[in-house]
Structure formats: structure tokens, C-alpha cells
Amino acid sequence: MLSGSERNELSTEANCYIVLENIMNNKTEYDWMEEARVIAAQCWCDARVEDREMDVELAEVVAEKIAVWMQTAAKNQRNTDYYKELLEQCVKAIADQV
């Protein structure tokens, strides 16, 4: 049986592959539920609560909340990248005129 940290390590690696697959497939609106479920389930690997049985319904509710925040963060990052690129183009255009 895997220890809590080993389970977290495997889940993190799996999570990275899911995110990379989504990037490669150019999905812009992704619901993040798979990753959020992994994060919510990892809470039961924490040393403070690992003696408790996992409540699947509670984990799903927590995952839904996490997924909303993950989607918000992803949108924010896309917007930041977009406006950063626009700003860099403006700077280049101004610098070319000087």
C-alpha cells in the first residue's frame, strides 16, 4: 500500500498529464473537475485526518468549489498573458518609431 505522500506524488503527476493534454488539445473552456477531485481526495491523505473514512459526497462538493476557483485562475492567467502580449506589441511599435 502507498503512503500518503506517495499517493499525493502519483496524483500530482497524473494531474500534470491531464493539464498538458488539455493544453495540447487547445481546450479553452475546461471544467477542471478531474483535477479538483484529485485535490479534494488528497485531503484525506493529510496526516491530521488520514484516520477518517473518506466522505465521497463531501469530497465531490469540495471538488466542485475547487474547480470553480481553478477555472477562474485559468481564465485570469489567459487574460494576463493576452494583455501582456498586447502591451509588448505596443512597446515594440512605439520603440520602432523612436
MDTraj code that builds the backbone (N, CA, C; nanometers):
import mdtraj as md
import numpy as np

residues = "MET LEU SER GLY SER GLU ARG ASN GLU LEU SER THR GLU ALA ASN CYS TYR ILE VAL LEU GLU ASN ILE MET ASN ASN LYS THR GLU TYR ASP TRP MET GLU GLU ALA ARG VAL ILE ALA ALA GLN CYS TRP CYS ASP ALA ARG VAL GLU ASP ARG GLU MET ASP VAL GLU LEU ALA GLU VAL VAL ALA GLU LYS ILE ALA VAL TRP MET GLN THR ALA ALA LYS ASN GLN ARG ASN THR ASP TYR TYR LYS GLU LEU LEU GLU GLN CYS VAL LYS ALA ILE ALA ASP GLN VAL".split()
xyz = np.array([
    [0.0844, -0.1185, 0.0000],
    [0.0000, 0.0000, 0.0000],
    [0.0890, 0.1249, 0.0000],
    [0.0474, 0.2279, -0.0735],
    [0.1245, 0.3507, -0.0839],
    [0.1004, 0.4398, 0.0377],
    [0.2050, 0.5106, 0.0784],
    [0.1897, 0.6080, 0.1866],
    [0.1154, 0.7296, 0.1318],
    [0.0722, 0.8177, 0.2215],
    [0.0006, 0.9384, 0.1802],
    [0.0815, 1.0247, 0.0859],
    [0.2105, 1.0429, 0.1157],
    [0.2939, 1.1271, 0.0295],
    [0.3154, 1.0623, -0.1071],
    [0.3258, 0.9286, -0.1113],
    [0.3406, 0.8594, -0.2397],
    [0.2139, 0.8740, -0.3237],
    [0.0970, 0.8657, -0.2597],
    [-0.0290, 0.8848, -0.3317],
    [-0.0377, 1.0270, -0.3855],
    [0.0019, 1.1251, -0.3039],
    [-0.0011, 1.2643, -0.3479],
    [0.0912, 1.2844, -0.4664],
    [0.2088, 1.2228, -0.4624],
    [0.3067, 1.2351, -0.5700],
    [0.2511, 1.1780, -0.7002],
    [0.1900, 1.0606, -0.6950],
    [0.1319, 0.9997, -0.8138],
    [0.0167, 1.0846, -0.8669],
    [-0.0664, 1.1355, -0.7771],
    [-0.1799, 1.2161, -0.8190],
    [-0.1335, 1.3452, -0.8842],
    [-0.0287, 1.4053, -0.8315],
    [0.0237, 1.5286, -0.8888],
    [0.0767, 1.5035, -1.0288],
    [0.1471, 1.3924, -1.0473],
    [0.1988, 1.3580, -1.1795],
    [0.0839, 1.3344, -1.2773],
    [-0.0181, 1.2616, -1.2343],
    [-0.1345, 1.2369, -1.3196],
    [-0.2035, 1.3682, -1.3536],
    [-0.2132, 1.4575, -1.2561],
    [-0.2739, 1.5877, -1.2755],
    [-0.1991, 1.6668, -1.3830],
    [-0.0677, 1.6626, -1.3807],
    [0.0136, 1.7337, -1.4801],
    [-0.0142, 1.6814, -1.6203],
    [-0.0271, 1.5495, -1.6342],
    [-0.0552, 1.4926, -1.7659],
    [-0.1912, 1.5372, -1.8180],
    [-0.2903, 1.5460, -1.7306],
    [-0.4235, 1.5906, -1.7721],
    [-0.4173, 1.7348, -1.8210],
    [-0.3497, 1.8211, -1.7452],
    [-0.3383, 1.9610, -1.7838],
    [-0.2644, 1.9734, -1.9168],
    [-0.1543, 1.9006, -1.9330],
    [-0.0787, 1.9053, -2.0580],
    [-0.1635, 1.8579, -2.1759],
    [-0.2413, 1.7533, -2.1543],
    [-0.3279, 1.7032, -2.2613],
    [-0.4278, 1.8100, -2.3031],
    [-0.4836, 1.8811, -2.2060],
    [-0.5798, 1.9863, -2.2369],
    [-0.5148, 2.1011, -2.3133],
    [-0.3919, 2.1350, -2.2758],
    [-0.3201, 2.2398, -2.3468],
    [-0.2926, 2.1958, -2.4905],
    [-0.2480, 2.0725, -2.5067],
    [-0.2168, 2.0216, -2.6393],
    [-0.3408, 2.0156, -2.7279],
    [-0.4561, 1.9870, -2.6679],
    [-0.5805, 1.9793, -2.7442],
    [-0.6457, 2.1158, -2.7619],
    [-0.5809, 2.2197, -2.7098],
    [-0.6270, 2.3574, -2.7236],
    [-0.7669, 2.3794, -2.6657],
    [-0.7977, 2.3162, -2.5561],
    [-0.9268, 2.3367, -2.4914],
    [-0.9193, 2.4654, -2.4099],
    [-1.0068, 2.5598, -2.4413],
    [-1.0036, 2.6859, -2.3683],
    [-1.1003, 2.6853, -2.2506],
    [-1.2126, 2.6204, -2.2621],
    [-1.3081, 2.6140, -2.1516],
    [-1.3088, 2.4736, -2.0941],
    [-1.2326, 2.4545, -1.9933],
    [-1.2179, 2.3244, -1.9296],
    [-1.2778, 2.3339, -1.7906],
    [-1.3487, 2.2311, -1.7446],
    [-1.4199, 2.2425, -1.6171],
    [-1.3349, 2.2091, -1.4933],
    [-1.2156, 2.1532, -1.5108],
    [-1.1203, 2.1273, -1.4018],
    [-1.1689, 2.0282, -1.2965],
    [-1.2791, 1.9564, -1.3199],
    [-1.3327, 1.8654, -1.2176],
    [-1.2394, 1.7481, -1.1885],
    [-1.1740, 1.6935, -1.2899],
    [-1.0837, 1.5801, -1.2638],
    [-0.9727, 1.6204, -1.1677],
    [-0.9088, 1.7344, -1.1960],
    [-0.8019, 1.7822, -1.1093],
    [-0.8542, 1.8181, -0.9711],
    [-0.9708, 1.8814, -0.9672],
    [-1.0289, 1.9215, -0.8393],
    [-1.0650, 1.7996, -0.7539],
    [-1.1121, 1.6939, -0.8171],
    [-1.1424, 1.5707, -0.7421],
    [-1.0154, 1.5115, -0.6809],
    [-0.9065, 1.5167, -0.7566],
    [-0.7787, 1.4663, -0.7045],
    [-0.7372, 1.5473, -0.5821],
    [-0.7473, 1.6790, -0.5918],
    [-0.7085, 1.7652, -0.4805],
    [-0.7978, 1.7400, -0.3593],
    [-0.9285, 1.7314, -0.3824],
    [-1.0213, 1.7068, -0.2712],
    [-0.9933, 1.5718, -0.2054],
    [-0.9677, 1.4695, -0.2856],
    [-0.9389, 1.3364, -0.2308],
    [-0.8076, 1.3353, -0.1538],
    [-0.7121, 1.4172, -0.1967],
    [-0.5837, 1.4236, -0.1276],
    [-0.5965, 1.4772, 0.0147],
    [-0.7055, 1.5470, 0.0424],
    [-0.7267, 1.5969, 0.1791],
    [-0.7296, 1.4821, 0.2790],
    [-0.7787, 1.3663, 0.2365],
    [-0.7852, 1.2512, 0.3273],
    [-0.6481, 1.1845, 0.3448],
    [-0.5488, 1.2273, 0.2699],
    [-0.4121, 1.1776, 0.2864],
    [-0.3353, 1.2611, 0.3881],
    [-0.3922, 1.3737, 0.4285],
    [-0.3274, 1.4610, 0.5251],
    [-0.3156, 1.3876, 0.6590],
    [-0.2018, 1.4008, 0.7229],
    [-0.1756, 1.3300, 0.8490],
    [-0.2788, 1.3632, 0.9563],
    [-0.3369, 1.4824, 0.9503],
    [-0.4341, 1.5229, 1.0530],
    [-0.5668, 1.4496, 1.0417],
    [-0.5992, 1.3989, 0.9215],
    [-0.7303, 1.3353, 0.9025],
    [-0.7226, 1.1982, 0.8365],
    [-0.6016, 1.1445, 0.8228],
    [-0.5896, 1.0175, 0.7499],
    [-0.6550, 0.9003, 0.8223],
    [-0.6900, 0.9172, 0.9502],
    [-0.7570, 0.8111, 1.0248],
    [-0.9077, 0.8075, 0.9973],
    [-0.9590, 0.9046, 0.9220],
    [-1.1030, 0.9140, 0.8944],
    [-1.1367, 0.8523, 0.7596],
    [-1.2559, 0.7973, 0.7532],
    [-1.3036, 0.7414, 0.6270],
    [-1.3447, 0.8546, 0.5338],
    [-1.3112, 0.8395, 0.4083],
    [-1.3431, 0.9432, 0.3104],
    [-1.4929, 0.9521, 0.2881],
    [-1.5451, 1.0732, 0.2914],
    [-1.6849, 1.1012, 0.2624],
    [-1.6911, 1.1443, 0.1161],
    [-1.7375, 1.0555, 0.0293],
    [-1.7343, 1.0787, -0.1147],
    [-1.8209, 1.1981, -0.1538],
    [-1.9376, 1.2108, -0.0949],
    [-2.0257, 1.3227, -0.1292],
    [-1.9635, 1.4564, -0.0881],
    [-1.9032, 1.4609, 0.0302],
    [-1.8352, 1.5823, 0.0748],
    [-1.7170, 1.6139, -0.0177],
    [-1.6412, 1.5129, -0.0554],
    [-1.5274, 1.5328, -0.1458],
    [-1.5744, 1.5903, -0.2795],
    [-1.6884, 1.5445, -0.3293],
    [-1.7414, 1.5950, -0.4564],
    [-1.7834, 1.7419, -0.4438],
    [-1.8463, 1.7774, -0.3328],
    [-1.8861, 1.9166, -0.3108],
    [-1.7626, 2.0067, -0.3031],
    [-1.6619, 1.9620, -0.2298],
    [-1.5373, 2.0380, -0.2185],
    [-1.4720, 2.0497, -0.3567],
    [-1.4720, 1.9417, -0.4326],
    [-1.4126, 1.9432, -0.5674],
    [-1.4828, 2.0440, -0.6575],
    [-1.6142, 2.0526, -0.6477],
    [-1.6881, 2.1494, -0.7289],
    [-1.6450, 2.2916, -0.6966],
    [-1.6265, 2.3200, -0.5685],
    [-1.5813, 2.4541, -0.5271],
    [-1.4394, 2.4805, -0.5761],
    [-1.3522, 2.3816, -0.5634],
    [-1.2135, 2.3953, -0.6093],
    [-1.2115, 2.4178, -0.7604],
    [-1.2935, 2.3433, -0.8344],
    [-1.2951, 2.3534, -0.9808],
    [-1.3326, 2.4940, -1.0267],
    [-1.4275, 2.5570, -0.9582],
    [-1.4665, 2.6936, -0.9939],
    [-1.3469, 2.7879, -0.9785],
    [-1.2748, 2.7733, -0.8686],
    [-1.1579, 2.8591, -0.8462],
    [-1.0471, 2.8288, -0.9466],
    [-1.0299, 2.7024, -0.9820],
    [-0.9275, 2.6670, -1.0803],
    [-0.9621, 2.7263, -1.2171],
    [-1.0898, 2.7211, -1.2539],
    [-1.1317, 2.7770, -1.3818],
    [-1.1129, 2.9285, -1.3817],
    [-1.1457, 2.9932, -1.2694],
    [-1.1262, 3.1376, -1.2574],
    [-0.9781, 3.1731, -1.2707],
    [-0.8928, 3.0964, -1.2044],
    [-0.7486, 3.1215, -1.2118],
    [-0.6967, 3.1011, -1.3546],
    [-0.7449, 2.9979, -1.4223],
    [-0.7018, 2.9712, -1.5592],
    [-0.7438, 3.0853, -1.6524],
    [-0.8672, 3.1334, -1.6369],
    [-0.9137, 3.2453, -1.7190],
    [-0.8301, 3.3699, -1.6912],
    [-0.8028, 3.3937, -1.5636],
    [-0.7220, 3.5094, -1.5263],
    [-0.5840, 3.5018, -1.5912],
    [-0.5237, 3.3842, -1.5889],
    [-0.3912, 3.3691, -1.6485],
    [-0.3945, 3.3903, -1.7994],
    [-0.4985, 3.3361, -1.8641],
    [-0.5105, 3.3581, -2.0089],
    [-0.5238, 3.5070, -2.0402],
    [-0.6063, 3.5776, -1.9608],
    [-0.6239, 3.7213, -1.9819],
    [-0.4934, 3.7967, -1.9569],
    [-0.4222, 3.7584, -1.8514],
    [-0.2938, 3.8225, -1.8201],
    [-0.1966, 3.8033, -1.9350],
    [-0.1871, 3.6827, -1.9859],
    [-0.0967, 3.6540, -2.0979],
    [-0.1357, 3.7349, -2.2221],
    [-0.2655, 3.7435, -2.2483],
    [-0.3144, 3.8168, -2.3651],
    [-0.2764, 3.9645, -2.3559],
    [-0.3067, 4.0276, -2.2416],
    [-0.2789, 4.1698, -2.2275],
    [-0.1295, 4.1992, -2.2176],
    [-0.0530, 4.1073, -2.1641],
    [0.0922, 4.1237, -2.1612],
    [0.1462, 4.1260, -2.3042],
    [0.0963, 4.0364, -2.3861],
    [0.1387, 4.0317, -2.5269],
    [0.1002, 4.1606, -2.5991],
    [-0.0217, 4.2111, -2.5732],
    [-0.0630, 4.3375, -2.6354],
    [0.0280, 4.4517, -2.5925],
    [0.0603, 4.4569, -2.4653],
    [0.1474, 4.5617, -2.4139],
    [0.2858, 4.5531, -2.4772],
    [0.3385, 4.4335, -2.4907],
    [0.4688, 4.4159, -2.5544],
    [0.4656, 4.4600, -2.7000],
    [0.3552, 4.4351, -2.7692],
    [0.3422, 4.4793, -2.9077],
    [0.3373, 4.6318, -2.9155],
    [0.2673, 4.6944, -2.8218],
    [0.2607, 4.8408, -2.8184],
    [0.3985, 4.9010, -2.7935],
    [0.4713, 4.8434, -2.6978],
    [0.6061, 4.8925, -2.6676],
    [0.6952, 4.8794, -2.7901],
    [0.6855, 4.7662, -2.8573],
    [0.7675, 4.7444, -2.9787],
    [0.7302, 4.8464, -3.0862],
    [0.6015, 4.8707, -3.1054],
    [0.5572, 4.9656, -3.2080],
    [0.6064, 5.1068, -3.1766],
    [0.6016, 5.1457, -3.0503],
    [0.6489, 5.2785, -3.0103],
    [0.8005, 5.2864, -3.0248],
    [0.8693, 5.1819, -2.9821],
    [1.0160, 5.1809, -2.9908],
    [1.0632, 5.1876, -3.1353],
    [0.9891, 5.1268, -3.2270],
    [1.0262, 5.1290, -3.3691],
    [1.0120, 5.2704, -3.4284],
    [0.9230, 5.3518, -3.3693],
    [0.9004, 5.4885, -3.4187],
    [1.0004, 5.5880, -3.3622],
    [1.0658, 5.5510, -3.2533],
    [1.1600, 5.6439, -3.1881],
    [1.2953, 5.6400, -3.2522],
])
top = md.Topology()
chain = top.add_chain()
for i, resn in enumerate(residues, 1):
    res = top.add_residue(resn, chain, resSeq=i)
    for name in ("N", "CA", "C"):
        top.add_atom(name, md.element.get_by_symbol(name[0]), res)
traj = md.Trajectory(xyz[None], top)
